[in-house]
């Protein structure tokens, strides 16, 4: 996952946590609009989420934010 996508994903996680609390879950689709405007980024996020880390479809935003911030 490139640096810009990492920063964006962390910001999305932080926003979700701020509005819905630390128990909020999300999928990698939360990092993108409902349009196919960034297919490369979407595939990077999908590979990181599914192939690299074998995460469930929905995960806690806190967990994802912390993983991305660590550089996992």
C-alpha positions as a printed Julia matrix, in Angstrom:
72×3 Matrix{Float64}:
   0.0     0.0    0.0
   1.53    3.33  -1.02
   2.17    6.18   1.44
  -0.72    8.35   0.25
  -3.2     5.49   0.61
  -1.81    4.67   4.06
  -2.31    8.26   5.2
  -5.82    8.35   3.76
  -6.74    5.02   5.38
  -5.52    6.21   8.78
  -7.56    9.42   8.39
 -10.67    7.41   7.48
 -10.17    5.13  10.5
  -9.7     8.13  12.79
 -12.85    9.78  11.44
 -14.92    6.61  11.9
 -13.59    6.15  15.44
 -14.3     9.8   16.3
 -17.91    9.61  15.11
 -18.91    6.06  16.06
 -16.53    5.06  18.87
 -13.66    2.64  19.25
 -15.83   -0.4   18.57
 -16.64    0.62  15.0
 -15.78   -1.8   12.24
 -15.01   -1.17   8.6
 -13.88   -2.86   5.42
 -11.24   -1.68   2.99
 -14.05   -0.29   0.83
 -14.42    2.49   3.42
 -11.22    4.03   2.04
 -12.84    4.67  -1.36
 -15.85    6.41  -2.87
 -18.62    4.26  -4.29
 -17.18    4.82  -7.75
 -14.28    3.09  -9.43
 -12.08    6.2   -9.51
  -8.9     4.57  -8.14
  -8.71    0.93  -9.25
  -4.97    0.69  -8.52
  -5.43    1.95  -4.97
  -8.43   -0.31  -4.45
  -6.39   -3.33  -5.53
  -3.5    -2.29  -3.25
  -5.86   -2.05  -0.29
  -7.57   -5.33  -1.19
  -4.25   -7.16  -1.48
  -3.02   -5.71   1.83
  -6.3    -6.61   3.56
  -7.1    -9.99   2.02
  -3.95  -11.56   0.66
  -1.25  -10.19   2.97
  -3.09  -10.12   6.3
  -6.04  -12.49   5.67
  -8.4   -10.18   7.52
 -12.15  -10.69   7.8
 -14.4    -8.51   5.65
 -15.11   -6.21   8.61
 -12.44   -5.41  11.19
 -12.23   -2.88  14.01
 -11.06    0.51  12.75
  -8.68    0.79  15.71
  -6.97   -2.46  14.71
  -6.62   -1.42  11.07
  -5.36    2.06  11.95
  -2.73    0.64  14.28
  -1.61   -1.99  11.74
  -1.2     0.62   9.01
   0.57    3.06  11.34
   3.07    0.32  12.32
   3.73   -0.39   8.66
   2.32   -3.92   8.73
